[in-house]
Amino acid sequence: MPDTVVPDPRPTHESLTPPTGVRDAHFRPADGASDAPEQRLDGTWRFRLSPTADTGLDPADDGAGPGWADLEVPGHWQLAEAPDAWPYGRPAYTNVLYPVPVDPPRVPHENPTGEYRRTVDVPAAWLAGGRVVLRFEGVDSWFEVAVNGRVLAQSHGSRLPTEVDVTDAVHAGPNLLAVRVTQWSAHTYVEDQDQWWLSGIFRDVTLAHRPAGGVEHVTLRADYDHVTGTGTLRVDVEGGSDARVRVPELGLEVAAGSTVDVGVVEPWSAEHPRLYDVVVSTGGETVTLRAGFRTVAVADGVLTVNGAPVKLYGVNRHEFEPTRGRAVTRATMLEDVLLMKRHHVNAVRTSHAPPHPHFLDLCDEHGLYVVDENDLETHGFEVLGWRGNPTDDPAWEPLLVDRVQRMVRRDAHHASVVMWSLGNEAGAGVNVAAMAAAVRALDPTRPVHYEGDWSSAHVDVYSRMYAATEEVALIGRGDEPAWPDAAADARRRTLPFVLCEYAHAMGNGPGGLTEYVDLVDAHPRVLGAFVWEWIDHGIATRTPDGTPFHGYGGDFGEELHDGTFIADGLLLPDRTPSPGLVELAAVYAPVGVRPVPGRPGVLLVRNRYAFTSTAHARLVWEVVADGEVVATGEVATVLTPGGAVEVRVDDVAPDVLAGLSPAATAGFVVRAVPRDGRDVAAGHLGAGHVLLRRGAAPATTGTGATTATATAAGGHRVGPVELDAAGRVVRLDGTRVRLARVDAWRAPTDNDRARAWTADVGDGDAWERAGLTRLHERLDTVGRDGDALVVTGRTAGAATDCALRVRYEWRAVDDRTVDLTLRIAPEGRWPGSVARLGWLLALEQPGAGDVVVDWTGLGPHESYADSARAALPGRWRHTVDALGTRYTHPQENGARRGVTHARLDLAAGPLTVTALDVRHSTHAAPGVELTARPWSDTALAAAAHPHELAPDGLLWLHLDAAQHGLGSAACGPGVLPDAVLHPATATLHLRLHV
């Protein structure tokens, strides 16, 4: 017998109706901005979890009986006791797929449902006049509100506000508030964002007195005329009929509803977030808004703010804390904003829903451009060919329009919001036009964005995600392939272009940031790009023995999950900046410093600010030779916005190279250093360098004695190096060597494990096919050739003919110094790239993580072929442990490039490595790529979490001629061509001294 749906006298969690019993959406003033009284209801509530939506509990039940417990609000019930226990179910992660059968609007009967109870005291004075309103800032997913046993409202839209007028249900003194929240609802189908599935009352709850004649809603428009430098203000008020508007700083007082010229003002921008108090008063209430005068427009296909073209150097930000999920605190919001500003991010897309409103207050105050995104994603329908997609179903139109209206009504007074977004990955359909029209009806002053419909017929910006650099260049020039509809194509070519997502920051990466941002800067039409994403969503948890770690998909017993794809941020879960964020800061820096191709010793310094000169920065230059600053000075230039200057070493230090040793490697560095000492990443507003000269390799100056001598065990000794009879290194002076061979593999990054969208084979798969995960070295010959002991062999893995022919040439310099020339030549037919080409040593070293490494080269942070803008020449010092990065999912990390000299303080005495000559194919490198860690690449690749890695008593040291780039193939393009490491010849000429 088929199931029968019995009509409910009131909407349920499966009803396709907008919220019922609720007030119209209103603006949300900042904390303390209104003089009307309110009570925050955050804190301890009573809670009970039921397995189905039909809980059987009476809303008049006060939660005092058995089966109830305390629960903190705001919060998610799955994280109530994280990281130590999970009494109310566990978090679950999917990126695209729905964790329930797709049958909209129906959801499973097995539907965990939380019953919340709280007693609230209503002052008698509140009931003497006006209304009493209950406001929820965010509840996931569907909820019903009752007061004193009386059901008043049902609502949904998890990241949107809901207000319920409870006046007629309350009395003076204590009142019982009951809220029923279902985990799954019809609205689950439009909230399929790439994040954890978490439930409950996760944002603030407030009980407010709304005075008679109070300020119910404000529509604020503060425009700026960049030609005259004057502002225009209009404030419309819903509520009191006698509303007045004052701007004390401007000496302005007018009636609401009138448009007034306010005279000369300082405009708001992300560079100068100037705010004015706008005081709105009625007979019943006074509210103070923080307003910024600014105008956003699209002119000739270019996004402008205050008449000037602006570029959005952005990130996508989900709200997340490791123990609180989306219930982020105000302190965390501020930390995020300050971290963004510190790392030169000037724009944020609120992926994929409106943020907590306080976050926008902070963006107004500190200066961030915001793309405010609607709470909409239906990505799970894509795998079904978009069949049944709510975006293209007229039955869903009222619900989707309601969502964008609530967003705009709540947030339109924020100066930081420069663009509305209709949602994310929700496909195309009839409801896109309806949502866009609803947004424009409320606010015609901002562009409308939506990536899901590439025709861009209903929006003001052409948006894509993860387009390849070649395609972005075509779009920037207006040469992209035509859209099938000629009229739509013609219109789209008039629109600015944005990468709403690019550079997927999963694990070690992203690589290729520079190439993308160069396109943003080069083409006026390309208005900006937003890295995916801001933070790893690793949830704090523990192993059975209590070891803490951050979990990802699959760590919580999910039936369906997307694994490590949730760990794809520029911040590690504890908000430690990853090397990717450090690199992003260098690429986004407001003062660009770049070498000039074909112009040795020249750096081009460009002011990338839209409104600000470089008067607040000192342009400091340095000549660095073998890690030491040998000359320094300042360039007495102030650049206007968009201005540039060439800084030539021949002009500022014409004779410096003549005074250096021929063996010295020298570089030229320019930094823009803030005069006010502001806290910015790496201490500068932009920096760059160019290699002036590679040091000449010194001649080998032996003692005249025989280069190699025999050992008692039948092996060979060359200087401080001992080899066995086959020619394999077994000792470096007092340090035993467990392994010494050529290597071409690395522990795959998340990007290596994936296949780029346009690639035939992923890098990690290519390495597996080439046998690089199974490398062994066969030594074939050992003998003398002149003053060298020469060892030849072949390094290869089982089941493949891909191999590396190797030749080691050992020459003694003295008893404590030896030169090694290592020559590598590939043979066989290779399926793709190689991970690295170099020499791998495993040195017996208890406490290897504590070994200090002092190196000359690029630093101080790790760098790779396509992620090296943050690395500058110098002399740096770290322990082996500090060289590494503990990514949420362990993988290749910690490389330092351009290393010409390194000293490792081993237990038996220091080992010094000097790179005399390094070549890959026909290219000469300035030094080796050095990586050191206290575990093997094999162990690193096998570990699912950092705590699974344990030192093995060895120091694993890579000295590479080159290493493959990073790319972002986990979602999008792989390693760009100039950073791909192909199988090719390589030569390493190293000097080892003990």
NORJO-V689668 format. One record per residue. RES is the residue in three letters. PHI is phi as a letter, one per 40 degrees, with the letter a starting at -180 (NA if undefined). D_LAST is the distance of its C-alpha to the last C-alpha in whole Angstrom. Layout:
# NORJO-V689668
<<RES/PHI/D_LAST> <RES/PHI/D_LAST>>
This chain:
# NORJO-V689668
<<MET/NA/84> <PRO/c/82> <ASP/c/81> <THR/b/83> <VAL/c/82> <VAL/c/84> <PRO/d/84> <ASP/b/83> <PRO/c/85> <ARG/b/82> <PRO/d/79> <THR/b/76> <HIS/c/73> <GLU/b/74> <SER/c/76> <LEU/c/76> <THR/b/77> <PRO/c/75> <PRO/d/75> <THR/b/78> <GLY/g/80> <VAL/b/77> <ARG/c/78> <ASP/d/77> <ALA/c/73> <HIS/b/72> <PHE/c/70> <ARG/b/68> <PRO/c/67> <ALA/c/64> <ASP/d/64> <GLY/g/67> <ALA/c/68> <SER/b/72> <ASP/c/74> <ALA/c/75> <PRO/c/74> <GLU/a/72> <GLN/b/70> <ARG/c/67> <LEU/b/67> <ASP/c/64> <GLY/h/63> <THR/c/64> <TRP/b/66> <ARG/c/68> <PHE/a/67> <ARG/a/68> <LEU/b/66> <SER/b/69> <PRO/c/68> <THR/b/70> <ALA/c/72> <ASP/c/75> <THR/c/74> <GLY/g/77> <LEU/c/77> <ASP/c/79> <PRO/c/78> <ALA/c/80> <ASP/c/78> <ASP/c/76> <GLY/g/73> <ALA/c/74> <GLY/c/75> <PRO/c/72> <GLY/g/70> <TRP/b/69> <ALA/a/66> <ASP/c/64> <LEU/a/62> <GLU/c/60> <VAL/b/61> <PRO/c/60> <GLY/i/58> <HIS/b/58> <TRP/c/59> <GLN/c/56> <LEU/b/54> <ALA/d/56> <GLU/b/54> <ALA/c/50> <PRO/c/48> <ASP/c/49> <ALA/a/52> <TRP/b/54> <PRO/c/58> <TYR/b/60> <GLY/g/58> <ARG/b/54> <PRO/c/53> <ALA/b/53> <TYR/b/51> <THR/b/53> <ASN/c/52> <VAL/b/55> <LEU/c/57> <TYR/c/60> <PRO/c/59> <VAL/b/63> <PRO/d/65> <VAL/c/66> <ASP/a/70> <PRO/c/71> <PRO/c/72> <ARG/c/72> <VAL/b/69> <PRO/c/69> <HIS/c/71> <GLU/c/68> <ASN/a/67> <PRO/d/65> <THR/b/67> <GLY/c/67> <GLU/b/70> <TYR/b/69> <ARG/b/71> <ARG/a/71> <THR/c/74> <VAL/b/74> <ASP/c/77> <VAL/b/79> <PRO/c/80> <ALA/c/84> <ALA/c/84> <TRP/c/82> <LEU/c/85> <ALA/c/87> <GLY/a/87> <GLY/g/84> <ARG/b/82> <VAL/b/79> <VAL/b/76> <LEU/b/74> <ARG/b/70> <PHE/b/68> <GLU/c/65> <GLY/a/63> <VAL/b/64> <ASP/b/63> <SER/b/65> <TRP/b/69> <PHE/a/70> <GLU/b/74> <VAL/b/75> <ALA/b/78> <VAL/b/79> <ASN/f/81> <GLY/g/81> <ARG/b/83> <VAL/c/80> <LEU/b/80> <ALA/a/78> <GLN/b/75> <SER/a/72> <HIS/a/69> <GLY/g/66> <SER/d/63> <ARG/b/62> <LEU/b/65> <PRO/c/67> <THR/b/70> <GLU/b/73> <VAL/b/76> <ASP/c/79> <VAL/b/80> <THR/d/83> <ASP/c/86> <ALA/b/84> <VAL/b/83> <HIS/b/84> <ALA/c/84> <GLY/g/81> <PRO/c/79> <ASN/b/79> <LEU/c/77> <LEU/b/75> <ALA/b/74> <VAL/b/72> <ARG/b/71> <VAL/b/68> <THR/c/67> <GLN/c/64> <TRP/b/66> <SER/a/68> <ALA/d/70> <HIS/c/67> <THR/d/64> <TYR/c/65> <VAL/b/64> <GLU/b/61> <ASP/c/59> <GLN/c/56> <ASP/c/52> <GLN/a/52> <TRP/c/52> <TRP/c/56> <LEU/b/57> <SER/b/60> <GLY/h/62> <ILE/c/63> <PHE/b/60> <ARG/b/61> <ASP/d/63> <VAL/b/66> <THR/b/69> <LEU/b/72> <ALA/b/74> <HIS/c/77> <ARG/b/79> <PRO/c/81> <ALA/c/85> <GLY/g/84> <GLY/c/80> <VAL/c/78> <GLU/c/77> <HIS/a/75> <VAL/b/74> <THR/b/74> <LEU/b/72> <ARG/b/71> <ALA/b/70> <ASP/c/69> <TYR/b/68> <ASP/c/69> <HIS/c/67> <VAL/c/69> <THR/c/71> <GLY/g/68> <THR/b/71> <GLY/b/71> <THR/b/73> <LEU/b/74> <ARG/b/76> <VAL/b/76> <ASP/b/78> <VAL/b/79> <GLU/b/80> <GLY/h/82> <GLY/c/84> <SER/c/86> <ASP/b/86> <ALA/c/82> <ARG/b/81> <VAL/b/78> <ARG/b/76> <VAL/b/73> <PRO/d/73> <GLU/c/70> <LEU/b/73> <GLY/g/76> <LEU/b/77> <GLU/a/79> <VAL/a/81> <ALA/c/83> <ALA/c/81> <GLY/g/81> <SER/b/82> <THR/c/79> <VAL/b/79> <ASP/c/77> <VAL/b/75> <GLY/g/74> <VAL/c/70> <VAL/b/68> <GLU/c/64> <PRO/c/63> <TRP/c/61> <SER/a/57> <ALA/c/54> <GLU/c/53> <HIS/b/55> <PRO/c/57> <ARG/c/60> <LEU/b/62> <TYR/b/66> <ASP/c/68> <VAL/b/71> <VAL/c/73> <VAL/b/76> <SER/b/79> <THR/b/82> <GLY/c/84> <GLY/b/82> <GLU/a/79> <THR/b/76> <VAL/b/73> <THR/b/70> <LEU/b/68> <ARG/b/65> <ALA/b/66> <GLY/b/64> <PHE/c/66> <ARG/a/64> <THR/b/66> <VAL/b/64> <ALA/a/65> <VAL/b/65> <ALA/b/66> <ASP/f/66> <GLY/g/63> <VAL/b/61> <LEU/c/60> <THR/b/61> <VAL/b/61> <ASN/f/63> <GLY/g/64> <ALA/b/60> <PRO/c/58> <VAL/b/55> <LYS/b/52> <LEU/c/51> <TYR/c/48> <GLY/b/48> <VAL/b/47> <ASN/c/49> <ARG/b/49> <HIS/c/51> <GLU/c/51> <PHE/a/49> <GLU/b/48> <PRO/c/46> <THR/b/48> <ARG/b/51> <GLY/g/51> <ARG/c/54> <ALA/c/55> <VAL/c/53> <THR/c/53> <ARG/c/54> <ALA/c/51> <THR/c/49> <MET/d/51> <LEU/c/50> <GLU/d/46> <ASP/c/47> <VAL/c/48> <LEU/c/46> <LEU/c/43> <MET/c/45> <LYS/c/46> <ARG/c/42> <HIS/b/41> <HIS/g/43> <VAL/c/46> <ASN/b/49> <ALA/a/51> <VAL/b/51> <ARG/c/53> <THR/c/55> <SER/c/54> <HIS/b/56> <ALA/a/59> <PRO/d/60> <PRO/c/57> <HIS/d/58> <PRO/d/61> <HIS/c/59> <PHE/c/56> <LEU/c/58> <ASP/d/59> <LEU/c/55> <CYS/c/55> <ASP/d/58> <GLU/c/57> <HIS/c/53> <GLY/g/54> <LEU/b/53> <TYR/c/55> <VAL/b/56> <VAL/c/57> <ASP/c/59> <GLU/b/60> <ASN/c/62> <ASP/c/62> <LEU/a/62> <GLU/a/61> <THR/b/62> <HIS/d/59> <GLY/c/60> <PHE/c/63> <GLU/c/61> <VAL/c/60> <LEU/c/64> <GLY/g/65> <TRP/g/66> <ARG/c/69> <GLY/g/70> <ASN/c/68> <PRO/d/69> <THR/c/69> <ASP/b/71> <ASP/b/74> <PRO/d/77> <ALA/c/77> <TRP/c/74> <GLU/d/75> <PRO/d/76> <LEU/c/73> <LEU/c/70> <VAL/c/72> <ASP/d/72> <ARG/c/69> <VAL/c/68> <GLN/c/71> <ARG/c/70> <MET/c/66> <VAL/c/68> <ARG/c/70> <ARG/c/68> <ASP/b/65> <ALA/c/67> <HIS/c/67> <HIS/c/63> <ALA/c/62> <SER/c/59> <VAL/c/60> <VAL/b/61> <MET/a/61> <TRP/c/63> <SER/b/61> <LEU/c/64> <GLY/i/61> <ASN/a/59> <GLU/f/59> <ALA/b/62> <GLY/g/63> <ALA/c/66> <GLY/i/70> <VAL/c/73> <ASN/c/72> <VAL/c/69> <ALA/c/72> <ALA/c/74> <MET/c/71> <ALA/c/70> <ALA/c/74> <ALA/c/74> <VAL/c/71> <ARG/c/72> <ALA/c/75> <LEU/c/74> <ASP/a/71> <PRO/c/72> <THR/c/69> <ARG/b/66> <PRO/c/65> <VAL/b/65> <HIS/b/62> <TYR/a/62> <GLU/c/59> <GLY/c/61> <ASP/b/64> <TRP/c/62> <SER/c/66> <SER/f/65> <ALA/c/69> <HIS/b/69> <VAL/b/66> <ASP/b/65> <VAL/b/62> <TYR/c/60> <SER/b/58> <ARG/a/55> <MET/b/52> <TYR/g/49> <ALA/c/50> <ALA/c/48> <THR/d/47> <GLU/c/49> <GLU/c/52> <VAL/c/52> <ALA/c/52> <LEU/c/55> <ILE/c/56> <GLY/d/55> <ARG/c/57> <GLY/g/60> <ASP/b/60> <GLU/c/59> <PRO/d/61> <ALA/c/65> <TRP/c/66> <PRO/d/69> <ASP/c/71> <ALA/c/72> <ALA/c/73> <ALA/c/70> <ASP/c/68> <ALA/c/69> <ARG/c/69> <ARG/c/65> <ARG/c/64> <THR/c/66> <LEU/c/63> <PRO/c/60> <PHE/b/57> <VAL/b/55> <LEU/c/52> <CYS/c/53> <GLU/a/50> <TYR/a/47> <ALA/f/43> <HIS/d/43> <ALA/c/40> <MET/c/39> <GLY/g/36> <ASN/c/33> <GLY/i/35> <PRO/c/38> <GLY/c/36> <GLY/g/38> <LEU/d/40> <THR/d/40> <GLU/c/42> <TYR/c/44> <VAL/c/45> <ASP/d/45> <LEU/c/48> <VAL/d/49> <ASP/c/49> <ALA/c/50> <HIS/b/54> <PRO/d/56> <ARG/c/57> <VAL/c/54> <LEU/c/55> <GLY/i/51> <ALA/a/49> <PHE/b/48> <VAL/c/45> <TRP/c/46> <GLU/a/45> <TRP/c/44> <ILE/a/43> <ASP/c/42> <HIS/c/45> <GLY/c/43> <ILE/c/46> <ALA/c/44> <THR/a/45> <ARG/a/43> <THR/c/43> <PRO/d/45> <ASP/c/43> <GLY/g/43> <THR/c/39> <PRO/c/40> <PHE/a/39> <HIS/b/41> <GLY/c/43> <TYR/b/44> <GLY/d/47> <GLY/g/48> <ASP/c/46> <PHE/b/50> <GLY/g/52> <GLU/c/53> <GLU/c/55> <LEU/b/54> <HIS/a/51> <ASP/b/49> <GLY/f/45> <THR/c/43> <PHE/c/45> <ILE/c/45> <ALA/c/42> <ASP/b/42> <GLY/b/41> <LEU/c/39> <LEU/b/39> <LEU/c/38> <PRO/d/41> <ASP/c/40> <ARG/g/40> <THR/c/36> <PRO/c/36> <SER/c/34> <PRO/d/32> <GLY/c/35> <LEU/c/37> <VAL/c/34> <GLU/c/35> <LEU/d/38> <ALA/c/39> <ALA/c/37> <VAL/c/39> <TYR/c/42> <ALA/d/41> <PRO/c/45> <VAL/b/43> <GLY/c/42> <VAL/b/39> <ARG/b/38> <PRO/c/37> <VAL/b/40> <PRO/d/40> <GLY/g/40> <ARG/b/40> <PRO/d/36> <GLY/g/35> <VAL/b/38> <LEU/b/39> <LEU/c/42> <VAL/b/43> <ARG/b/46> <ASN/c/47> <ARG/c/48> <TYR/c/50> <ALA/c/54> <PHE/b/55> <THR/b/53> <SER/c/52> <THR/c/48> <ALA/c/50> <HIS/c/48> <ALA/b/44> <ARG/c/42> <LEU/c/41> <VAL/b/38> <TRP/b/35> <GLU/a/32> <VAL/b/30> <VAL/b/26> <ALA/b/23> <ASP/f/20> <GLY/g/21> <GLU/b/23> <VAL/c/26> <VAL/b/28> <ALA/a/31> <THR/a/34> <GLY/a/37> <GLU/b/40> <VAL/c/43> <ALA/c/46> <THR/b/48> <VAL/b/50> <LEU/c/50> <THR/c/53> <PRO/d/53> <GLY/g/52> <GLY/c/51> <ALA/a/48> <VAL/a/46> <GLU/c/44> <VAL/b/41> <ARG/b/40> <VAL/c/37> <ASP/c/39> <ASP/c/41> <VAL/c/39> <ALA/a/36> <PRO/c/38> <ASP/b/35> <VAL/c/32> <LEU/c/30> <ALA/c/31> <GLY/c/29> <LEU/c/26> <SER/c/23> <PRO/d/24> <ALA/c/20> <ALA/c/21> <THR/c/22> <ALA/b/25> <GLY/b/28> <PHE/b/31> <VAL/b/32> <VAL/b/35> <ARG/b/36> <ALA/b/40> <VAL/b/39> <PRO/c/42> <ARG/c/44> <ASP/c/45> <GLY/g/42> <ARG/d/43> <ASP/c/41> <VAL/b/40> <ALA/d/37> <ALA/g/34> <GLY/g/36> <HIS/a/37> <LEU/c/40> <GLY/i/39> <ALA/a/36> <GLY/a/34> <HIS/a/32> <VAL/b/32> <LEU/c/29> <LEU/c/30> <ARG/a/27> <ARG/c/24> <GLY/c/22> <ALA/c/22> <ALA/c/19> <PRO/c/18> <ALA/c/19> <THR/c/17> <THR/b/17> <GLY/c/16> <THR/c/17> <GLY/g/20> <ALA/c/19> <THR/d/20> <THR/c/17> <ALA/b/17> <THR/b/18> <ALA/c/20> <THR/c/19> <ALA/c/21> <ALA/c/22> <GLY/g/23> <GLY/c/20> <HIS/b/17> <ARG/b/14> <VAL/b/13> <GLY/f/10> <PRO/c/7> <VAL/c/10> <GLU/b/13> <LEU/b/16> <ASP/c/19> <ALA/c/22> <ALA/c/23> <GLY/g/20> <ARG/c/19> <VAL/c/15> <VAL/b/15> <ARG/a/11> <LEU/b/8> <ASP/f/7> <GLY/c/9> <THR/b/10> <ARG/c/13> <VAL/b/14> <ARG/c/18> <LEU/a/18> <ALA/a/17> <ARG/a/20> <VAL/c/22> <ASP/b/23> <ALA/b/27> <TRP/b/28> <ARG/b/28> <ALA/c/29> <PRO/d/33> <THR/c/34> <ASP/d/37> <ASN/c/38> <ASP/c/36> <ARG/c/39> <ALA/b/42> <ARG/b/43> <ALA/d/44> <TRP/d/48> <THR/b/48> <ALA/c/46> <ASP/c/47> <VAL/a/43> <GLY/c/41> <ASP/c/37> <GLY/c/37> <ASP/c/39> <ALA/c/38> <TRP/c/35> <GLU/c/37> <ARG/c/39> <ALA/c/36> <GLY/g/34> <LEU/c/31> <THR/c/32> <ARG/b/31> <LEU/c/29> <HIS/b/27> <GLU/b/26> <ARG/c/27> <LEU/c/25> <ASP/b/28> <THR/b/27> <VAL/a/24> <GLY/a/24> <ARG/c/23> <ASP/b/25> <GLY/g/24> <ASP/c/21> <ALA/b/19> <LEU/c/19> <VAL/b/21> <VAL/b/22> <THR/b/25> <GLY/a/26> <ARG/a/28> <THR/b/27> <ALA/a/31> <GLY/b/33> <ALA/c/36> <ALA/g/39> <THR/a/38> <ASP/c/38> <CYS/c/35> <ALA/a/32> <LEU/b/29> <ARG/c/28> <VAL/b/25> <ARG/a/23> <TYR/b/19> <GLU/b/19> <TRP/b/15> <ARG/b/15> <ALA/c/12> <VAL/c/12> <ASP/a/11> <ASP/c/9> <ARG/b/5> <THR/b/7> <VAL/a/9> <ASP/b/12> <LEU/b/14> <THR/b/18> <LEU/b/19> <ARG/b/23> <ILE/b/25> <ALA/a/29> <PRO/c/31> <GLU/a/35> <GLY/g/38> <ARG/b/40> <TRP/c/38> <PRO/c/40> <GLY/a/38> <SER/c/35> <VAL/b/32> <ALA/c/29> <ARG/a/26> <LEU/b/25> <GLY/a/21> <TRP/b/18> <LEU/b/18> <LEU/b/15> <ALA/b/16> <LEU/b/14> <GLU/c/15> <GLN/a/15> <PRO/d/18> <GLY/g/19> <ALA/d/17> <GLY/c/20> <ASP/c/19> <VAL/c/15> <VAL/c/15> <VAL/b/14> <ASP/b/14> <TRP/b/15> <THR/b/17> <GLY/i/20> <LEU/c/23> <GLY/a/24> <PRO/c/24> <HIS/c/26> <GLU/c/26> <SER/a/27> <TYR/b/28> <ALA/d/30> <ASP/b/34> <SER/a/33> <ALA/b/31> <ARG/c/33> <ALA/c/32> <ALA/c/28> <LEU/b/28> <PRO/c/25> <GLY/i/23> <ARG/b/20> <TRP/b/20> <ARG/a/19> <HIS/a/19> <THR/c/19> <VAL/d/19> <ASP/d/22> <ALA/c/23> <LEU/c/22> <GLY/c/25> <THR/b/28> <ARG/c/31> <TYR/c/33> <THR/d/37> <HIS/b/36> <PRO/d/32> <GLN/a/31> <GLU/d/28> <ASN/a/27> <GLY/g/24> <ALA/c/23> <ARG/b/22> <ARG/b/23> <GLY/g/22> <VAL/c/18> <THR/c/17> <HIS/a/13> <ALA/a/12> <ARG/b/9> <LEU/b/10> <ASP/c/10> <LEU/c/10> <ALA/c/12> <ALA/c/9> <GLY/h/7> <PRO/c/6> <LEU/b/5> <THR/b/6> <VAL/b/9> <THR/b/12> <ALA/c/15> <LEU/c/17> <ASP/a/20> <VAL/b/21> <ARG/a/25> <HIS/b/27> <SER/f/30> <THR/c/31> <HIS/c/30> <ALA/c/27> <ALA/b/25> <PRO/c/23> <GLY/i/20> <VAL/c/19> <GLU/c/20> <LEU/b/18> <THR/b/19> <ALA/b/18> <ARG/a/20> <PRO/c/20> <TRP/a/23> <SER/c/24> <ASP/c/26> <THR/c/28> <ALA/c/29> <LEU/c/29> <ALA/c/31> <ALA/c/33> <ALA/c/34> <ALA/c/37> <HIS/a/36> <PRO/d/33> <HIS/c/34> <GLU/c/33> <LEU/c/30> <ALA/b/28> <PRO/d/24> <ASP/b/23> <GLY/g/20> <LEU/b/18> <LEU/b/16> <TRP/c/17> <LEU/b/16> <HIS/b/18> <LEU/b/17> <ASP/b/20> <ALA/c/22> <ALA/a/25> <GLN/b/27> <HIS/c/30> <GLY/c/32> <LEU/b/34> <GLY/g/38> <SER/a/40> <ALA/c/42> <ALA/d/42> <CYS/a/45> <GLY/h/46> <PRO/c/44> <GLY/c/41> <VAL/c/38> <LEU/c/39> <PRO/d/39> <ASP/c/37> <ALA/b/34> <VAL/c/35> <LEU/c/32> <HIS/c/34> <PRO/c/32> <ALA/a/31> <THR/c/29> <ALA/a/25> <THR/b/22> <LEU/b/19> <HIS/b/17> <LEU/b/13> <ARG/b/10> <LEU/b/7> <HIS/b/4> <VAL/b/0>>
